[in-house]
């Protein structure tokens, strides 16, 4: 894979950060790439908005043209935003992203790996245990939930190397790294793989002031939450599902200058569900 050239590509100024914003949170002059940000109610879009509010120019990706609607919504709020349509489950899709960044003169040094689950247009979620999951479904599950993060990271790591600074925040799940649901074999394996990818990146890139961390959401109320998942969310110690904004706030902190000594970690955002012994 040929990575885009970084020499001569300016870092977008984004919008001025709010007056009085502490330096530890100030992202003015940074460009942030957020993958899987097509849904208005999703974690990706919430993260993009929060990073933009901290001063970053945000670049959103999604598999359909709706990403341009999300970018336009941010622009209306005074946030510098761009949208790119691409798939990241293959190297070919990553090359589309690389070319678009180069053409736009954008050099992200913040990456939020949020793309995953099922793309718009797919027939159904990929479920099954080891007996019922076909080899094709297994490969597909790993491609859309694990390989997407690899391809996106490989696409932008050169920008981070050139800047001698970077933040990689990957959206994993409690399912896989912390616990598992029945009949969700490929998804759990892929999400656990993201934790390993995060640790490996943290070790490899630390000397260049590049951090890599993961966020592991539990039951979150997004546009894709099923009724059965909402029922489970009501049983956690906090007594409700989380919000996309609550996950985004953790992502924003990990992407901030102030999180410079935190790397290789998986931060669980699940309302205490993974530590509770009882469900009442």
C-alpha positions in Angstrom: 0.0 0.0 0.0 1.3 3.4 -0.9 0.7 6.0 1.8 0.0 9.6 0.8 2.8 12.1 1.0 2.9 14.3 4.1 5.5 16.9 3.1 3.9 20.2 2.3 0.4 19.3 3.5 -0.6 21.9 6.1 -2.4 21.0 9.3 -5.9 22.5 9.1 -6.5 25.3 11.6 -10.1 24.1 12.2 -12.1 26.7 14.2 -10.8 28.7 17.1 -11.2 26.7 20.3 -13.6 28.3 22.8 -12.1 31.2 24.9 -10.7 30.0 28.1 -10.3 26.4 27.1 -7.5 24.8 29.0 -4.4 23.9 26.9 -4.9 20.2 28.0 -8.1 20.2 25.9 -7.3 22.6 23.1 -7.3 20.9 19.7 -7.1 24.1 17.6 -4.7 23.4 14.7 -5.3 19.7 14.7 -7.2 17.6 12.2 -9.2 14.6 13.4 -10.4 11.7 11.3 -13.5 9.9 12.6 -14.5 6.7 10.8 -18.0 5.3 10.8 -19.7 8.6 11.4 -22.7 8.3 9.1 -25.4 8.0 11.7 -26.7 11.2 13.3 -27.4 9.3 16.5 -24.1 7.3 16.6 -21.0 7.4 18.6 -18.9 8.5 15.6 -20.9 11.6 14.9 -21.0 12.5 18.6 -17.2 12.2 18.8 -16.7 14.3 15.7 -18.9 17.1 17.1 -17.1 17.1 20.4 -13.6 17.1 18.8 -14.8 20.0 16.6 -16.1 21.9 19.6 -12.5 21.6 21.0 -11.2 23.3 17.9 -10.2 20.4 15.6 -11.0 20.2 11.9 -13.0 17.0 11.7 -13.0 14.6 8.7 -15.8 12.1 8.8 -16.1 8.8 6.8 -19.0 6.6 6.2 -20.0 4.0 3.6 -22.8 6.1 2.1 -23.4 9.7 0.9 -25.1 10.5 4.2 -21.7 11.4 5.6 -22.0 14.7 3.7 -25.2 15.4 5.6 -23.3 14.9 8.9 -20.4 17.2 7.8 -22.9 19.8 6.7 -24.6 19.7 10.1 -21.3 20.3 11.8 -20.5 23.1 9.5 -23.7 24.8 10.4 -22.5 24.7 14.0 -19.3 26.6 13.0 -17.1 23.5 13.0 -14.7 22.9 10.1 -15.8 19.5 8.7 -15.3 17.4 5.7 -17.0 14.1 4.6 -15.5 11.2 2.7 -17.4 8.2 1.4 -15.3 5.0 1.6 -15.2 1.5 3.0 -12.3 0.5 5.1 -12.6 -3.3 5.4 -10.2 -3.7 2.5 -6.9 -2.1 1.4 -8.6 -0.8 -1.8 -11.1 1.2 0.4 -8.2 2.6 2.4 -6.5 3.8 -0.7 -9.7 5.8 -1.6 -9.5 7.4 1.8 -5.7 8.2 1.4 -6.3 9.8 -2.0 -9.2 11.9 -0.7 -7.1 13.2 2.2 -4.3 14.1 -0.2 -6.6 15.8 -2.6 -8.1 17.9 0.2 -4.7 18.7 1.7 -5.7 17.2 5.1 -3.2 15.6 7.4 -5.0 14.0 10.4 -3.0 13.5 13.6 -6.1 12.4 15.6 -7.8 9.2 14.5 -11.0 7.8 16.0 -11.5 4.2 14.7 -15.2 3.9 15.0 -16.2 2.0 11.8 -17.6 -1.4 12.4 -20.7 -3.5 13.0 -22.8 -3.7 9.9 -22.6 -1.1 7.1 -25.8 0.4 5.7 -27.3 -1.9 3.2 -26.1 -5.2 4.7 -28.9 -7.6 5.1 -28.5 -8.5 8.7 -26.2 -8.5 11.7 -23.6 -11.2 11.8 -24.5 -13.6 14.6 -23.7 -17.2 15.4 -21.7 -19.6 17.6 -18.8 -21.7 16.5 -21.1 -24.3 14.9 -23.4 -21.9 13.0 -20.9 -19.2 12.0 -19.7 -20.0 8.4 -16.1 -19.3 7.3 -17.4 -16.4 5.2 -19.3 -14.9 8.1 -16.2 -15.2 10.3 -14.1 -13.4 7.7 -16.7 -10.7 7.2 -17.0 -10.1 10.9 -13.3 -9.7 11.3 -13.0 -7.5 8.2 -15.7 -4.9 9.3 -14.9 -4.9 13.0 -11.1 -5.3 13.1 -9.5 -4.8 9.7 -11.2 -1.4 9.4 -9.1 -0.1 12.3 -5.9 -1.5 10.8 -6.5 0.0 7.4 -7.5 3.4 8.8 -4.5 3.6 11.1 -2.1 2.5 8.4 -3.5 5.3 6.2 -2.8 8.1 8.6 0.1 7.0 10.7 2.5 8.8 8.3 0.9 12.1 9.2 1.5 11.4 12.9 5.1 10.4 12.3 5.7 13.7 10.4 4.1 15.7 13.2 5.9 13.7 15.9 2.5 13.7 17.7 -0.7 11.7 17.4 -3.7 10.2 19.1 -5.3 6.9 18.1 -8.6 6.1 19.8 -10.4 2.9 18.9 -14.0 2.2 19.7 -14.1 -1.5 20.9 -16.8 -3.0 23.1 -17.1 -4.7 26.4 -18.2 -7.7 24.3 -14.9 -9.4 23.6 -12.3 -7.7 25.7 -14.3 -7.8 29.0 -17.3 -10.2 28.5 -19.3 -11.9 25.8 -22.8 -12.4 24.6 -24.2 -15.7 23.4 -24.0 -16.3 19.6 -21.7 -13.4 18.9 -18.5 -15.2 18.1 -17.0 -13.2 15.3 -17.9 -9.8 16.8 -16.4 -10.7 20.2 -13.3 -12.0 18.6 -12.9 -8.9 16.5 -13.5 -6.5 19.3 -11.0 -8.4 21.5 -8.6 -8.1 18.6 -9.0 -4.3 18.8 -7.6 -4.3 22.3 -4.6 -6.2 21.1 -4.1 -3.9 18.2 -4.3 -0.9 20.6 -1.6 -2.3 22.9 0.7 -3.1 20.0 0.3 0.4 18.5 0.9 1.9 21.9 4.3 0.1 22.3 5.4 0.7 18.7 4.5 4.4 18.5 5.1 5.7 22.0 8.5 7.3 21.4 7.0 9.5 18.7 4.5 11.0 21.2 1.7 9.0 19.6 -0.7 7.4 22.0 -3.1 4.5 21.3 -6.1 3.7 23.5 -9.5 2.0 23.2 -12.9 2.8 24.5 -15.2 -0.2 25.4 -18.8 0.9 25.5 -21.5 -1.2 27.1 -25.2 -0.8 26.3 -25.5 2.5 24.5 -28.7 4.1 23.2 -27.9 4.8 19.6 -30.1 4.6 16.5 -29.1 0.9 16.1 -29.9 -0.2 19.6 -32.4 -3.1 19.7 -35.3 -3.3 22.1 -33.7 -6.3 23.7 -30.5 -4.3 24.3 -32.5 -1.4 25.8 -33.9 -4.0 28.3 -30.4 -5.1 29.2 -29.3 -1.5 29.6 -32.0 -0.9 32.3 -30.4 -3.6 34.4 -26.9 -2.1 34.8 -26.0 -0.5 38.1 -26.6 3.0 36.7 -30.1 1.9 35.7 -30.1 3.0 32.0 -28.3 2.7 28.7 -25.5 5.2 28.1 -25.6 7.9 25.5 -23.4 8.4 22.5 -22.3 11.7 24.0 -21.0 10.0 27.2 -18.8 7.7 25.1 -17.7 10.7 23.0 -16.5 12.5 26.1 -14.1 9.7 26.9 -12.9 9.6 23.3 -12.3 13.4 23.3 -10.3 13.2 26.5 -8.1 10.4 25.1 -7.6 12.5 22.0 -6.6 15.6 23.9 -3.1 16.9 24.6 -3.7 16.3 28.3 -3.9 12.5 27.9 -0.3 12.3 26.8 0.8 9.8 29.5 -2.1 7.4 28.9 -1.5 4.8 26.3 -2.3 1.1 25.6 -5.4 1.2 27.8 -9.0 0.1 27.3 -11.4 2.4 29.1 -14.7 0.7 29.9 -17.8 2.9 29.6 -20.7 0.7 30.7 -22.4 2.2 33.7 -20.8 -0.4 36.0 -22.3 -3.4 34.2 -19.0 -5.3 34.0 -18.3 -5.1 37.7 -21.7 -5.8 39.1 -22.3 -9.3 40.5 -26.1 -8.9 40.7 -28.8 -7.8 38.2 -31.9 -6.5 39.9 
